[in-house]
């Protein structure tokens, strides 16, 4: 497996830290007035999302992670695993609850997702930025009731709960931003 010297590391590189894949988010080269130069590296663990920092001497090296981001289509959930298919080769992979994470509440079927594979195993699923989902339960909006901020909770067909404006009713299809979990618009 390839390894990078401390002078080669850059933001966005995928490396192994304690046998876990991570993405470098920030690097800082430090040359103190006295002593040896070092590089301070901030990274985010792909599996947990935790941000940590390591300090390395210029002679140290880090291993490259065998991490691949692949565009895949979500097929279905069998209760234990979420199944994804690569559209070109029809190759299928299955991800467990840890691999899918919070993306599960935005997946209903046939969405194009980015699946991060590590040694052939899905470790992270990124849903599309916007999804169109049907509201299955929400309180009816009362005309003129806008003193409380003008929003109400709505349960979507996938089980996710988002705040929607008062004029949006049950059985309507809405567009939701999956990055923030916020209502964007109604779908005509």
mmCIF file of the C-alpha atoms, coordinates in Angstrom:
data_MODEL
# 
_entry.id   MODEL 
# 
loop_
_atom_site.group_PDB 
_atom_site.id 
_atom_site.type_symbol 
_atom_site.label_atom_id 
_atom_site.label_alt_id 
_atom_site.label_comp_id 
_atom_site.label_asym_id 
_atom_site.label_entity_id 
_atom_site.label_seq_id 
_atom_site.pdbx_PDB_ins_code 
_atom_site.Cartn_x 
_atom_site.Cartn_y 
_atom_site.Cartn_z 
_atom_site.occupancy 
_atom_site.B_iso_or_equiv 
_atom_site.pdbx_formal_charge 
_atom_site.auth_seq_id 
_atom_site.auth_comp_id 
_atom_site.auth_asym_id 
_atom_site.auth_atom_id 
_atom_site.pdbx_PDB_model_num 
ATOM 1   C CA . UNK A 1 1   ? 0.000   0.000  0.000   1.00 0.00 ? 1   UNK A CA 1 
ATOM 2   C CA . UNK A 1 2   ? 1.220   3.511  -0.758  1.00 0.00 ? 2   UNK A CA 1 
ATOM 3   C CA . UNK A 1 3   ? 2.446   5.844  1.923   1.00 0.00 ? 3   UNK A CA 1 
ATOM 4   C CA . UNK A 1 4   ? 2.839   9.606  1.997   1.00 0.00 ? 4   UNK A CA 1 
ATOM 5   C CA . UNK A 1 5   ? 5.670   11.597 3.522   1.00 0.00 ? 5   UNK A CA 1 
ATOM 6   C CA . UNK A 1 6   ? 4.747   14.562 5.676   1.00 0.00 ? 6   UNK A CA 1 
ATOM 7   C CA . UNK A 1 7   ? 5.689   16.960 2.864   1.00 0.00 ? 7   UNK A CA 1 
ATOM 8   C CA . UNK A 1 8   ? 3.221   15.187 0.534   1.00 0.00 ? 8   UNK A CA 1 
ATOM 9   C CA . UNK A 1 9   ? 0.042   15.309 2.648   1.00 0.00 ? 9   UNK A CA 1 
ATOM 10  C CA . UNK A 1 10  ? -2.672  17.681 1.452   1.00 0.00 ? 10  UNK A CA 1 
ATOM 11  C CA . UNK A 1 11  ? -6.270  18.478 2.368   1.00 0.00 ? 11  UNK A CA 1 
ATOM 12  C CA . UNK A 1 12  ? -8.760  15.915 1.084   1.00 0.00 ? 12  UNK A CA 1 
ATOM 13  C CA . UNK A 1 13  ? -6.334  12.969 1.077   1.00 0.00 ? 13  UNK A CA 1 
ATOM 14  C CA . UNK A 1 14  ? -7.595  9.710  2.537   1.00 0.00 ? 14  UNK A CA 1 
ATOM 15  C CA . UNK A 1 15  ? -5.192  8.105  5.011   1.00 0.00 ? 15  UNK A CA 1 
ATOM 16  C CA . UNK A 1 16  ? -5.145  5.332  7.618   1.00 0.00 ? 16  UNK A CA 1 
ATOM 17  C CA . UNK A 1 17  ? -4.846  6.406  11.251  1.00 0.00 ? 17  UNK A CA 1 
ATOM 18  C CA . UNK A 1 18  ? -4.818  3.554  13.798  1.00 0.00 ? 18  UNK A CA 1 
ATOM 19  C CA . UNK A 1 19  ? -6.111  1.210  11.041  1.00 0.00 ? 19  UNK A CA 1 
ATOM 20  C CA . UNK A 1 20  ? -9.185  3.415  10.474  1.00 0.00 ? 20  UNK A CA 1 
ATOM 21  C CA . UNK A 1 21  ? -9.808  5.430  7.274   1.00 0.00 ? 21  UNK A CA 1 
ATOM 22  C CA . UNK A 1 22  ? -9.722  9.217  7.671   1.00 0.00 ? 22  UNK A CA 1 
ATOM 23  C CA . UNK A 1 23  ? -9.864  12.342 5.481   1.00 0.00 ? 23  UNK A CA 1 
ATOM 24  C CA . UNK A 1 24  ? -7.326  15.113 6.036   1.00 0.00 ? 24  UNK A CA 1 
ATOM 25  C CA . UNK A 1 25  ? -9.165  18.388 6.662   1.00 0.00 ? 25  UNK A CA 1 
ATOM 26  C CA . UNK A 1 26  ? -6.263  20.713 7.514   1.00 0.00 ? 26  UNK A CA 1 
ATOM 27  C CA . UNK A 1 27  ? -2.464  20.649 7.459   1.00 0.00 ? 27  UNK A CA 1 
ATOM 28  C CA . UNK A 1 28  ? -0.096  23.138 9.022   1.00 0.00 ? 28  UNK A CA 1 
ATOM 29  C CA . UNK A 1 29  ? 3.679   23.087 8.614   1.00 0.00 ? 29  UNK A CA 1 
ATOM 30  C CA . UNK A 1 30  ? 5.401   24.462 11.742  1.00 0.00 ? 30  UNK A CA 1 
ATOM 31  C CA . UNK A 1 31  ? 9.075   25.460 11.953  1.00 0.00 ? 31  UNK A CA 1 
ATOM 32  C CA . UNK A 1 32  ? 9.782   26.433 15.549  1.00 0.00 ? 32  UNK A CA 1 
ATOM 33  C CA . UNK A 1 33  ? 12.710  28.697 16.392  1.00 0.00 ? 33  UNK A CA 1 
ATOM 34  C CA . UNK A 1 34  ? 14.354  25.872 18.248  1.00 0.00 ? 34  UNK A CA 1 
ATOM 35  C CA . UNK A 1 35  ? 14.058  22.184 17.458  1.00 0.00 ? 35  UNK A CA 1 
ATOM 36  C CA . UNK A 1 36  ? 12.886  20.085 14.545  1.00 0.00 ? 36  UNK A CA 1 
ATOM 37  C CA . UNK A 1 37  ? 10.129  21.136 12.119  1.00 0.00 ? 37  UNK A CA 1 
ATOM 38  C CA . UNK A 1 38  ? 6.832   19.248 12.273  1.00 0.00 ? 38  UNK A CA 1 
ATOM 39  C CA . UNK A 1 39  ? 3.464   19.051 10.551  1.00 0.00 ? 39  UNK A CA 1 
ATOM 40  C CA . UNK A 1 40  ? 0.174   19.356 12.433  1.00 0.00 ? 40  UNK A CA 1 
ATOM 41  C CA . UNK A 1 41  ? -2.548  17.357 10.656  1.00 0.00 ? 41  UNK A CA 1 
ATOM 42  C CA . UNK A 1 42  ? -6.282  17.590 11.395  1.00 0.00 ? 42  UNK A CA 1 
ATOM 43  C CA . UNK A 1 43  ? -8.345  14.688 10.120  1.00 0.00 ? 43  UNK A CA 1 
ATOM 44  C CA . UNK A 1 44  ? -11.927 13.426 10.248  1.00 0.00 ? 44  UNK A CA 1 
ATOM 45  C CA . UNK A 1 45  ? -12.557 9.728  10.758  1.00 0.00 ? 45  UNK A CA 1 
ATOM 46  C CA . UNK A 1 46  ? -14.854 8.502  7.994   1.00 0.00 ? 46  UNK A CA 1 
ATOM 47  C CA . UNK A 1 47  ? -16.708 5.921  10.105  1.00 0.00 ? 47  UNK A CA 1 
ATOM 48  C CA . UNK A 1 48  ? -17.430 8.070  13.177  1.00 0.00 ? 48  UNK A CA 1 
ATOM 49  C CA . UNK A 1 49  ? -17.114 11.632 11.836  1.00 0.00 ? 49  UNK A CA 1 
ATOM 50  C CA . UNK A 1 50  ? -14.899 12.572 14.796  1.00 0.00 ? 50  UNK A CA 1 
ATOM 51  C CA . UNK A 1 51  ? -12.260 15.248 14.126  1.00 0.00 ? 51  UNK A CA 1 
ATOM 52  C CA . UNK A 1 52  ? -8.842  14.686 15.665  1.00 0.00 ? 52  UNK A CA 1 
ATOM 53  C CA . UNK A 1 53  ? -5.347  16.108 15.344  1.00 0.00 ? 53  UNK A CA 1 
ATOM 54  C CA . UNK A 1 54  ? -1.927  14.477 15.131  1.00 0.00 ? 54  UNK A CA 1 
ATOM 55  C CA . UNK A 1 55  ? 1.545   16.002 15.122  1.00 0.00 ? 55  UNK A CA 1 
ATOM 56  C CA . UNK A 1 56  ? 4.188   14.348 12.973  1.00 0.00 ? 56  UNK A CA 1 
ATOM 57  C CA . UNK A 1 57  ? 7.870   14.944 12.348  1.00 0.00 ? 57  UNK A CA 1 
ATOM 58  C CA . UNK A 1 58  ? 9.021   15.629 8.817   1.00 0.00 ? 58  UNK A CA 1 
ATOM 59  C CA . UNK A 1 59  ? 10.590  12.149 8.658   1.00 0.00 ? 59  UNK A CA 1 
ATOM 60  C CA . UNK A 1 60  ? 7.311   10.343 9.501   1.00 0.00 ? 60  UNK A CA 1 
ATOM 61  C CA . UNK A 1 61  ? 4.933   8.934  6.915   1.00 0.00 ? 61  UNK A CA 1 
ATOM 62  C CA . UNK A 1 62  ? 1.273   7.897  6.796   1.00 0.00 ? 62  UNK A CA 1 
ATOM 63  C CA . UNK A 1 63  ? -0.384  5.064  4.887   1.00 0.00 ? 63  UNK A CA 1 
ATOM 64  C CA . UNK A 1 64  ? -2.869  5.767  2.123   1.00 0.00 ? 64  UNK A CA 1 
ATOM 65  C CA . UNK A 1 65  ? -6.346  4.359  2.772   1.00 0.00 ? 65  UNK A CA 1 
ATOM 66  C CA . UNK A 1 66  ? -7.891  2.114  0.140   1.00 0.00 ? 66  UNK A CA 1 
ATOM 67  C CA . UNK A 1 67  ? -11.097 4.182  0.117   1.00 0.00 ? 67  UNK A CA 1 
ATOM 68  C CA . UNK A 1 68  ? -13.212 4.592  -3.023  1.00 0.00 ? 68  UNK A CA 1 
ATOM 69  C CA . UNK A 1 69  ? -16.276 6.827  -3.490  1.00 0.00 ? 69  UNK A CA 1 
ATOM 70  C CA . UNK A 1 70  ? -18.689 5.122  -5.903  1.00 0.00 ? 70  UNK A CA 1 
ATOM 71  C CA . UNK A 1 71  ? -21.985 6.356  -7.380  1.00 0.00 ? 71  UNK A CA 1 
ATOM 72  C CA . UNK A 1 72  ? -24.598 3.698  -6.633  1.00 0.00 ? 72  UNK A CA 1 
ATOM 73  C CA . UNK A 1 73  ? -28.361 3.320  -6.762  1.00 0.00 ? 73  UNK A CA 1 
ATOM 74  C CA . UNK A 1 74  ? -30.257 2.458  -3.581  1.00 0.00 ? 74  UNK A CA 1 
ATOM 75  C CA . UNK A 1 75  ? -32.479 -0.580 -4.125  1.00 0.00 ? 75  UNK A CA 1 
ATOM 76  C CA . UNK A 1 76  ? -34.157 -1.699 -0.902  1.00 0.00 ? 76  UNK A CA 1 
ATOM 77  C CA . UNK A 1 77  ? -33.838 -2.411 2.826   1.00 0.00 ? 77  UNK A CA 1 
ATOM 78  C CA . UNK A 1 78  ? -34.418 -5.969 4.043   1.00 0.00 ? 78  UNK A CA 1 
ATOM 79  C CA . UNK A 1 79  ? -34.621 -4.982 7.707   1.00 0.00 ? 79  UNK A CA 1 
ATOM 80  C CA . UNK A 1 80  ? -30.968 -5.628 8.483   1.00 0.00 ? 80  UNK A CA 1 
ATOM 81  C CA . UNK A 1 81  ? -29.080 -4.393 5.398   1.00 0.00 ? 81  UNK A CA 1 
ATOM 82  C CA . UNK A 1 82  ? -29.504 -1.627 2.832   1.00 0.00 ? 82  UNK A CA 1 
ATOM 83  C CA . UNK A 1 83  ? -28.797 -2.869 -0.711  1.00 0.00 ? 83  UNK A CA 1 
ATOM 84  C CA . UNK A 1 84  ? -27.079 -0.716 -3.342  1.00 0.00 ? 84  UNK A CA 1 
ATOM 85  C CA . UNK A 1 85  ? -26.286 -1.407 -7.010  1.00 0.00 ? 85  UNK A CA 1 
ATOM 86  C CA . UNK A 1 86  ? -23.652 -0.015 -9.332  1.00 0.00 ? 86  UNK A CA 1 
ATOM 87  C CA . UNK A 1 87  ? -25.657 1.022  -12.452 1.00 0.00 ? 87  UNK A CA 1 
ATOM 88  C CA . UNK A 1 88  ? -22.948 0.184  -15.020 1.00 0.00 ? 88  UNK A CA 1 
ATOM 89  C CA . UNK A 1 89  ? -21.947 -3.290 -13.798 1.00 0.00 ? 89  UNK A CA 1 
ATOM 90  C CA . UNK A 1 90  ? -25.103 -4.230 -11.828 1.00 0.00 ? 90  UNK A CA 1 
ATOM 91  C CA . UNK A 1 91  ? -22.781 -5.274 -8.995  1.00 0.00 ? 91  UNK A CA 1 
ATOM 92  C CA . UNK A 1 92  ? -24.562 -5.116 -5.639  1.00 0.00 ? 92  UNK A CA 1 
ATOM 93  C CA . UNK A 1 93  ? -23.249 -4.345 -2.159  1.00 0.00 ? 93  UNK A CA 1 
ATOM 94  C CA . UNK A 1 94  ? -25.048 -4.313 1.161   1.00 0.00 ? 94  UNK A CA 1 
ATOM 95  C CA . UNK A 1 95  ? -24.436 -1.858 3.974   1.00 0.00 ? 95  UNK A CA 1 
ATOM 96  C CA . UNK A 1 96  ? -25.334 -2.343 7.629   1.00 0.00 ? 96  UNK A CA 1 
ATOM 97  C CA . UNK A 1 97  ? -26.771 0.267  10.019  1.00 0.00 ? 97  UNK A CA 1 
ATOM 98  C CA . UNK A 1 98  ? -23.282 1.622  10.849  1.00 0.00 ? 98  UNK A CA 1 
ATOM 99  C CA . UNK A 1 99  ? -22.460 2.104  7.157   1.00 0.00 ? 99  UNK A CA 1 
ATOM 100 C CA . UNK A 1 100 ? -25.715 3.847  6.265   1.00 0.00 ? 100 UNK A CA 1 
ATOM 101 C CA . UNK A 1 101 ? -25.983 5.969  9.424   1.00 0.00 ? 101 UNK A CA 1 
ATOM 102 C CA . UNK A 1 102 ? -28.280 9.012  9.241   1.00 0.00 ? 102 UNK A CA 1 
ATOM 103 C CA . UNK A 1 103 ? -28.704 8.629  5.471   1.00 0.00 ? 103 UNK A CA 1 
ATOM 104 C CA . UNK A 1 104 ? -31.314 5.893  6.104   1.00 0.00 ? 104 UNK A CA 1 
ATOM 105 C CA . UNK A 1 105 ? -34.027 8.449  6.863   1.00 0.00 ? 105 UNK A CA 1 
ATOM 106 C CA . UNK A 1 106 ? -33.716 9.951  3.355   1.00 0.00 ? 106 UNK A CA 1 
ATOM 107 C CA . UNK A 1 107 ? -33.695 6.696  1.333   1.00 0.00 ? 107 UNK A CA 1 
ATOM 108 C CA . UNK A 1 108 ? -36.961 5.363  -0.100  1.00 0.00 ? 108 UNK A CA 1 
ATOM 109 C CA . UNK A 1 109 ? -35.806 3.585  -3.272  1.00 0.00 ? 109 UNK A CA 1 
ATOM 110 C CA . UNK A 1 110 ? -33.906 4.192  -6.521  1.00 0.00 ? 110 UNK A CA 1 
ATOM 111 C CA . UNK A 1 111 ? -31.987 7.267  -5.298  1.00 0.00 ? 111 UNK A CA 1 
ATOM 112 C CA . UNK A 1 112 ? -28.457 7.827  -6.597  1.00 0.00 ? 112 UNK A CA 1 
ATOM 113 C CA . UNK A 1 113 ? -26.099 7.857  -3.603  1.00 0.00 ? 113 UNK A CA 1 
ATOM 114 C CA . UNK A 1 114 ? -22.356 8.078  -3.094  1.00 0.00 ? 114 UNK A CA 1 
ATOM 115 C CA . UNK A 1 115 ? -21.210 4.938  -1.286  1.00 0.00 ? 115 UNK A CA 1 
ATOM 116 C CA . UNK A 1 116 ? -17.747 5.035  0.291   1.00 0.00 ? 116 UNK A CA 1 
ATOM 117 C CA . UNK A 1 117 ? -16.101 1.614  0.091   1.00 0.00 ? 117 UNK A CA 1 
ATOM 118 C CA . UNK A 1 118 ? -13.139 0.608  2.248   1.00 0.00 ? 118 UNK A CA 1 
ATOM 119 C CA . UNK A 1 119 ? -11.580 -2.716 1.234   1.00 0.00 ? 119 UNK A CA 1 
ATOM 120 C CA . UNK A 1 120 ? -14.811 -3.456 -0.664  1.00 0.00 ? 120 UNK A CA 1 
ATOM 121 C CA . UNK A 1 121 ? -17.074 -2.844 2.357   1.00 0.00 ? 121 UNK A CA 1 
ATOM 122 C CA . UNK A 1 122 ? -19.464 0.154  2.534   1.00 0.00 ? 122 UNK A CA 1 
ATOM 123 C CA . UNK A 1 123 ? -18.522 2.393  5.464   1.00 0.00 ? 123 UNK A CA 1 
ATOM 124 C CA . UNK A 1 124 ? -20.440 5.561  4.565   1.00 0.00 ? 124 UNK A CA 1 
ATOM 125 C CA . UNK A 1 125 ? -23.479 6.426  2.442   1.00 0.00 ? 125 UNK A CA 1 
ATOM 126 C CA . UNK A 1 126 ? -24.076 9.993  1.258   1.00 0.00 ? 126 UNK A CA 1 
ATOM 127 C CA . UNK A 1 127 ? -27.649 10.557 -0.005  1.00 0.00 ? 127 UNK A CA 1 
ATOM 128 C CA . UNK A 1 128 ? -28.437 12.995 -2.832  1.00 0.00 ? 128 UNK A CA 1 
ATOM 129 C CA . UNK A 1 129 ? -28.488 16.656 -1.736  1.00 0.00 ? 129 UNK A CA 1 
ATOM 130 C CA . UNK A 1 130 ? -32.236 16.940 -2.358  1.00 0.00 ? 130 UNK A CA 1 
ATOM 131 C CA . UNK A 1 131 ? -34.944 14.266 -2.124  1.00 0.00 ? 131 UNK A CA 1 
ATOM 132 C CA . UNK A 1 132 ? -38.674 14.355 -2.852  1.00 0.00 ? 132 UNK A CA 1 
ATOM 133 C CA . UNK A 1 133 ? -40.722 12.630 -0.155  1.00 0.00 ? 133 UNK A CA 1 
ATOM 134 C CA . UNK A 1 134 ? -44.423 12.350 0.667   1.00 0.00 ? 134 UNK A CA 1 
ATOM 135 C CA . UNK A 1 135 ? -45.814 13.651 3.969   1.00 0.00 ? 135 UNK A CA 1 
ATOM 136 C CA . UNK A 1 136 ? -47.679 10.844 5.768   1.00 0.00 ? 136 UNK A CA 1 
ATOM 137 C CA . UNK A 1 137 ? -48.613 12.729 8.931   1.00 0.00 ? 137 UNK A CA 1 
ATOM 138 C CA . UNK A 1 138 ? -48.876 16.398 9.899   1.00 0.00 ? 138 UNK A CA 1 
ATOM 139 C CA . UNK A 1 139 ? -51.286 18.632 11.767  1.00 0.00 ? 139 UNK A CA 1 
ATOM 140 C CA . UNK A 1 140 ? -53.686 20.650 9.636   1.00 0.00 ? 140 UNK A CA 1 
ATOM 141 C CA . UNK A 1 141 ? -52.678 24.294 9.350   1.00 0.00 ? 141 UNK A CA 1 
ATOM 142 C CA . UNK A 1 142 ? -55.166 26.751 10.814  1.00 0.00 ? 142 UNK A CA 1 
ATOM 143 C CA . UNK A 1 143 ? -55.618 29.929 8.802   1.00 0.00 ? 143 UNK A CA 1 
ATOM 144 C CA . UNK A 1 144 ? -54.147 32.987 10.526  1.00 0.00 ? 144 UNK A CA 1 
ATOM 145 C CA . UNK A 1 145 ? -52.114 30.936 13.031  1.00 0.00 ? 145 UNK A CA 1 
ATOM 146 C CA . UNK A 1 146 ? -48.669 32.381 12.265  1.00 0.00 ? 146 UNK A CA 1 
ATOM 147 C CA . UNK A 1 147 ? -47.760 33.827 15.642  1.00 0.00 ? 147 UNK A CA 1 
ATOM 148 C CA . UNK A 1 148 ? -45.618 30.811 16.576  1.00 0.00 ? 148 UNK A CA 1 
ATOM 149 C CA . UNK A 1 149 ? -43.076 31.117 13.768  1.00 0.00 ? 149 UNK A CA 1 
ATOM 150 C CA . UNK A 1 150 ? -45.160 29.619 10.995  1.00 0.00 ? 150 UNK A CA 1 
ATOM 151 C CA . UNK A 1 151 ? -43.938 26.026 11.103  1.00 0.00 ? 151 UNK A CA 1 
ATOM 152 C CA . UNK A 1 152 ? -45.133 22.578 12.144  1.00 0.00 ? 152 UNK A CA 1 
ATOM 153 C CA . UNK A 1 153 ? -43.551 19.100 12.282  1.00 0.00 ? 153 UNK A CA 1 
ATOM 154 C CA . UNK A 1 154 ? -44.299 16.647 9.473   1.00 0.00 ? 154 UNK A CA 1 
ATOM 155 C CA . UNK A 1 155 ? -43.503 12.922 9.327   1.00 0.00 ? 155 UNK A CA 1 
ATOM 156 C CA . UNK A 1 156 ? -42.314 11.749 5.911   1.00 0.00 ? 156 UNK A CA 1 
ATOM 157 C CA . UNK A 1 157 ? -42.787 8.343  4.255   1.00 0.00 ? 157 UNK A CA 1 
ATOM 158 C CA . UNK A 1 158 ? -39.280 7.269  5.336   1.00 0.00 ? 158 UNK A CA 1 
ATOM 159 C CA . UNK A 1 159 ? -39.914 8.127  8.990   1.00 0.00 ? 159 UNK A CA 1 
ATOM 160 C CA . UNK A 1 160 ? -37.927 11.377 9.000   1.00 0.00 ? 160 UNK A CA 1 
ATOM 161 C CA . UNK A 1 161 ? -39.481 14.389 10.738  1.00 0.00 ? 161 UNK A CA 1 
ATOM 162 C CA . UNK A 1 162 ? -38.966 17.884 9.270   1.00 0.00 ? 162 UNK A CA 1 
ATOM 163 C CA . UNK A 1 163 ? -40.469 21.307 9.993   1.00 0.00 ? 163 UNK A CA 1 
ATOM 164 C CA . UNK A 1 164 ? -42.722 22.538 7.200   1.00 0.00 ? 164 UNK A CA 1 
ATOM 165 C CA . UNK A 1 165 ? -44.739 25.753 6.677   1.00 0.00 ? 165 UNK A CA 1 
ATOM 166 C CA . UNK A 1 166 ? -48.360 25.804 7.873   1.00 0.00 ? 166 UNK A CA 1 
ATOM 167 C CA . UNK A 1 167 ? -49.808 25.726 4.335   1.00 0.00 ? 167 UNK A CA 1 
ATOM 168 C CA . UNK A 1 168 ? -48.306 22.301 3.562   1.00 0.00 ? 168 UNK A CA 1 
ATOM 169 C CA . UNK A 1 169 ? -50.783 19.476 4.130   1.00 0.00 ? 169 UNK A CA 1 
ATOM 170 C CA . UNK A 1 170 ? -50.807 15.723 4.507   1.00 0.00 ? 170 UNK A CA 1 
ATOM 171 C CA . UNK A 1 171 ? -50.205 13.510 1.396   1.00 0.00 ? 171 UNK A CA 1 
ATOM 172 C CA . UNK A 1 172 ? -48.282 16.303 -0.350  1.00 0.00 ? 172 UNK A CA 1 
ATOM 173 C CA . UNK A 1 173 ? -44.850 15.673 -1.853  1.00 0.00 ? 173 UNK A CA 1 
ATOM 174 C CA . UNK A 1 174 ? -42.116 18.037 -0.660  1.00 0.00 ? 174 UNK A CA 1 
ATOM 175 C CA . UNK A 1 175 ? -38.474 18.621 -1.521  1.00 0.00 ? 175 UNK A CA 1 
ATOM 176 C CA . UNK A 1 176 ? -36.039 18.305 1.427   1.00 0.00 ? 176 UNK A CA 1 
ATOM 177 C CA . UNK A 1 177 ? -32.359 19.263 1.709   1.00 0.00 ? 177 UNK A CA 1 
ATOM 178 C CA . UNK A 1 178 ? -30.671 16.136 3.144   1.00 0.00 ? 178 UNK A CA 1 
ATOM 179 C CA . UNK A 1 179 ? -27.580 18.026 4.326   1.00 0.00 ? 179 UNK A CA 1 
ATOM 180 C CA . UNK A 1 180 ? -29.552 20.223 6.748   1.00 0.00 ? 180 UNK A CA 1 
ATOM 181 C CA . UNK A 1 181 ? -32.832 18.291 7.011   1.00 0.00 ? 181 UNK A CA 1 
ATOM 182 C CA . UNK A 1 182 ? -34.840 21.386 6.065   1.00 0.00 ? 182 UNK A CA 1 
ATOM 183 C CA . UNK A 1 183 ? -37.920 21.831 3.902   1.00 0.00 ? 183 UNK A CA 1 
ATOM 184 C CA . UNK A 1 184 ? -37.137 23.440 0.514   1.00 0.00 ? 184 UNK A CA 1 
ATOM 185 C CA . UNK A 1 185 ? -40.395 23.524 -1.449  1.00 0.00 ? 185 UNK A CA 1 
ATOM 186 C CA . UNK A 1 186 ? -43.526 21.685 -2.526  1.00 0.00 ? 186 UNK A CA 1 
ATOM 187 C CA . UNK A 1 187 ? -43.287 19.477 -5.593  1.00 0.00 ? 187 UNK A CA 1 
ATOM 188 C CA . UNK A 1 188 ? -45.896 20.166 -8.270  1.00 0.00 ? 188 UNK A CA 1 
# 
